Amino acid sequence: MMKGKNTPTENSSKYKWPIVATVFFLLMGVGVWYFIGPEESEEEIEEISEIDPNRVENGIHVRTGLIEAEGLQEVINNCTTCHSSKLIIQNRMGEEQWNSTIRWMQETQGLWDLGDNQKIIVDYLTTNYPLLKKGRRKALSNIEWYKLDQ
């Protein structure tokens, strides 16, 4: 070994305790905040408990974020039982794709037979969350290119 140089174990032990102490105090702070947390008044708690779970504002079902339209309740009852409504909103598909997805959920995920509700659900989804025809942006044209100085 060379004289005057610290070995890796000597260096690491020099910094170990300040790091451990910092992590400990951060975790303690998070724990205290979690258990004590911000206080809610009785009015706020009462207000929250009085919110109607089926309330609609500006054409949007508040609890789920889904568009209010024919078939909404069937979608809520059959789809949001297993997953978030956000999953529905972000997956825009056509009729064939939705039916295929429903079959896949029935075969692999334990989804029950929807019966007559399947058509209502698929109609709701294709009407309110249709397949988006997205593509690449239009090619840039009429651009004056310039050279960068190096």
C-alpha positions in Angstrom: 0.0 0.0 0.0 1.0 3.6 -0.7 1.7 5.9 2.3 -0.5 9.0 2.6 -3.4 7.6 0.6 -6.6 6.5 2.3 -7.9 3.1 1.5 -11.5 2.8 0.1 -12.8 1.5 3.4 -11.2 4.4 5.3 -12.8 6.9 2.9 -16.2 5.3 3.0 -16.4 5.2 6.8 -15.5 8.9 7.0 -18.8 9.8 5.1 -21.0 6.9 6.3 -22.4 8.4 9.5 -23.4 11.8 8.2 -25.3 10.1 5.4 -27.0 7.7 7.7 -28.0 10.5 10.1 -29.4 12.6 7.2 -31.5 9.6 5.9 -32.7 8.9 9.4 -33.9 12.4 10.1 -35.6 12.6 6.7 -37.4 9.4 7.3 -38.4 10.6 10.8 -39.8 13.9 9.3 -41.8 12.0 6.7 -43.1 9.6 9.3 -44.2 12.4 11.7 -45.9 14.3 8.8 -47.7 11.1 7.7 -49.1 10.3 11.1 -49.9 13.9 12.2 -50.5 15.4 8.7 -52.4 18.5 8.0 -55.4 18.9 10.2 -58.8 18.9 8.5 -61.7 20.8 10.1 -65.0 19.0 10.9 -66.6 21.2 8.2 -64.1 19.9 5.5 -64.7 16.3 6.5 -68.5 16.8 6.5 -68.2 18.6 3.1 -66.2 15.7 1.6 -68.6 13.1 2.8 -71.6 14.9 1.3 -70.2 14.9 -2.2 -72.6 13.0 -4.5 -70.6 10.1 -6.1 -72.7 10.5 -9.3 -72.4 14.3 -9.6 -71.9 15.6 -13.1 -70.3 19.0 -13.8 -69.9 20.5 -17.3 -70.8 17.2 -18.9 -68.1 15.2 -16.9 -68.9 12.6 -14.2 -66.8 14.1 -11.4 -65.7 10.9 -9.6 -64.5 9.2 -12.8 -63.8 11.9 -15.2 -65.8 10.2 -17.9 -68.1 12.1 -20.3 -71.8 12.1 -19.4 -73.6 10.3 -22.2 -75.8 7.3 -22.8 -74.1 4.2 -21.4 -72.0 6.0 -18.8 -73.5 4.0 -15.9 -72.9 0.7 -17.6 -69.3 1.7 -18.2 -68.9 2.7 -14.5 -70.6 -0.5 -13.3 -68.7 -2.9 -15.5 -65.3 -1.3 -16.2 -64.3 0.7 -13.2 -64.9 -2.2 -11.0 -61.5 -3.6 -12.0 -59.5 -0.6 -13.2 -59.3 3.1 -13.2 -61.5 5.2 -15.5 -58.2 6.9 -16.6 -57.3 3.7 -18.4 -60.5 3.9 -20.4 -60.0 7.5 -21.3 -56.4 7.1 -22.5 -57.2 4.0 -24.6 -59.0 5.2 -27.7 -60.1 2.4 -29.9 -62.6 1.5 -32.6 -65.5 -0.9 -32.2 -63.6 -4.0 -33.4 -60.6 -3.1 -31.1 -62.9 -2.6 -28.0 -64.7 -5.9 -28.6 -61.4 -7.6 -29.0 -60.1 -6.1 -25.8 -63.3 -7.2 -24.0 -62.8 -10.7 -25.2 -59.2 -10.7 -24.1 -60.3 -9.5 -20.6 -62.9 -12.2 -20.4 -60.4 -14.9 -21.5 -57.5 -13.8 -19.4 -58.5 -11.4 -16.7 -61.8 -12.9 -15.4 -64.2 -10.3 -16.9 -67.7 -11.6 -16.7 -70.1 -12.0 -19.7 -71.4 -8.5 -20.3 -74.5 -9.7 -22.2 -76.5 -6.8 -23.7 -74.3 -4.3 -21.9 -71.4 -5.0 -24.2 -73.0 -3.2 -27.1 -74.0 -0.3 -24.8 -70.5 0.0 -23.4 -68.7 -0.3 -26.8 -71.1 2.3 -28.3 -70.4 4.7 -25.4 -66.6 4.2 -25.8 -66.5 4.6 -29.6 -68.7 7.6 -29.5 -67.0 9.5 -26.6 -63.5 8.2 -26.9 -63.0 7.5 -30.6 -59.9 6.3 -32.3 -57.7 9.3 -32.9 -56.1 9.5 -36.3 -52.8 10.8 -35.4 -49.8 10.8 -37.6 -46.5 12.5 -37.9 -46.5 16.3 -38.1 -46.6 17.9 -41.4 -43.2 18.2 -43.0 -41.5 21.6 -42.5 -41.3 23.7 -45.6 -40.1 27.2 -46.6 -37.4 27.1 -44.0 -34.4 29.4 -44.2 -31.6 27.3 -42.9 -28.4 28.9 -41.6 -25.0 27.6 -40.7 -23.8 27.6 -37.1 -20.5 29.1 -36.4 -18.1 26.6 -34.9 
